[in-house]
Amino acid sequence: MAITSSAKKAIRSSARKHVFNLRRKDALRDTTKALTKALAAKDVSGAEKMLPAAYKAIDKAAKRGVIKSNTADRKKARLAAALKRAKA
């Protein structure tokens, strides 16, 4: 258990940041899952509409440090490639 007041404050702020990071990570996972499910169901037009939302969630997660920038780029590239394959 923390003893100093600064350590106690660090625990509080860390817990608060943890909640925000989990929320951002859940949004990232939910949007990408919805897009991949739409692609699996051959709903290409629906997936195209979901792509900007997925990009937004990925970019926000990368901006806040939930995921690294290269990971974000890789996720976006794979989603775009999957959409391109589904169109063909």
Secondary structure, DSSP 4 states (H G I P E B T S, - for coil): ---SHHHHHHHHHHHHHHHHHHHHHHHHHHHHHHHHHHHHTT-HHHHHHHHHHHHHHHHHHHHTTSS-HHHHHHHHHHHHHHHHHHH-
